[in-house]
Amino acid sequence: MDLRALLRRTAMNRPAVLALALPGATELRPAVEAELRRRQWPVVDAPAAADLLVVCGVPAAEGADWLDAIERSMPAPAVRVVVGEGEGEAGQIALALDAAHRDLIERAVAPQPAEHAEHMEHQEHVEPMEHVHHMDHQGHDHDSHMDHMDHMDHMDHMDHGTHAMGDIAGLPMAERADDRDGLRLDRLHVPFGPGLSDWPAGLILRFALQGDVVQGVEVDHLPVPAVQRPPFWDEPWLRAAHGEEVTRGDAARRRCAAHLDSAGRLLAVAGWDDVAARCRRLRDELLAGATRTEVVGELRRTVRRVGRSRILRWSIAGLGRLPADRARAAGVTGPALAADGDAYDRLLMWLREIERGLEDLDDVRPLAPDDRSGPRGRLDGPRSPSQALLDVLPDLLTGAEFAGARIIVASLDPDLDELALAPATGSAHA
């Protein structure tokens, strides 16, 4: 083995991973994230920084060109691994990652064509390491936080917006239109998603931008498969509605885990990687059956840190303001309605519901069959909670600055798995 091959094999001992989830595979995503954290493999948010693409869920036979485009954007040797249905157990996920890791190392030490070696050398010199999420990262000051957000938004646009969608070749097309000040500016049409980290699985937004202002949004999504099991985050309530025995503690545990997952996503988009990682670790501990005593101390410290941060509040307050009367008129229920405010208010509402839910973790009383209060809202309405959240997205995003768009989306965190729920009148159906 020559020196170059040895160095590349050493570099692949901890491959950088881009992990993406498909609709219907929500249960797999936390399990994959937990296994990556156990291995201490760095998680990245752009194809250009990734060695390994981990897809949670089996792609449809057609319409997966965006995944091919992401893989082509990764520097060789690149490996894609699909973690599919039936592989939700930690052992099965570990086996899938082990096989992909072996494949990656074999490709890394294989002789490379001259032009490919030149390309790889260029990649190694210019790779933007800002994309790597360091698990032990400690806080951000104001300037570094804003620089991070600007850089991330730009790279997400280039790596995932135009390239991952596959329906626009090269740069987005532009047209002239009047902006809000009456000036004639280029209007760019930019697709966003579905191949983004910390992004609702399968969501596609098509922005019309003038300068840095969102002028309009079209909401679309990948097909949501009809599955036998109810959506993962809503499962306890829907099982109880169908006559199964579910305890109040089971429902409280799933609600807390769902809100920790949502809070971790919002905090990651806002640049608070260390607190986001802490939320996800607590989420995984709850899903694994941790008791209230085991998590209450760290959870309360996390809540206090988030609540006391003026920088965090300054960076997301005012974004995506959704008053309660407007939310109610749009059919929004759950935390987004109760928050009666902006992205920051919705984050605090999640944290308050987590603290309340901890008191019920050990409650063995049965969950009432008519309790349909899922983590994102009522499950017995004419629309699923997440459909209502998707419906208000265009109004919340239109007129906002593009840099804040991802924060607004993350603060609502719609679960597209819920779109498979049939409309219910008086009863919930999976």
Buried (B, 14 or more C-beta within 10 A) or exposed (E): EEEBBEBBBEBBEEBBBBBBBBBBBBBBBBBBBBBBBEBEBBBBBBBBBBBBBBBBBBBEEEEBEBBEBBBEBBBBBBBBBBBBBEBBEBEBBBEBBEEBBEBBBEBBBEEBEEEEEEBBEEBEEEBEEBBBBEBEBEBBEEEEBBEBBEBBBEBBBBBBBBBBBBEBEEEBEEEEEEBEEEEEBBBBBBBBBBBBBBBBBBBBBBBBBBBEBBBBBEBBBBBBBEBEBBBBBBBBBBBBBEEEEBBBBBBBBBBBBBBBBBBBBBBBBBBBBBBBBBBBBBBBBBBEEBEBEBBBEEBBEBBEBBEEBEBBBEBBBBBBBBEBEBBEEBBBBBBBBBBBBBBBBBBBBBBBBBBEBBEBBBBEEBBEBEBBBBBBBBBBBEBBBBBBBBBBBBEBBBEBEBBBBBBBBBBBBBBBBBBBBEEBEEEBEB
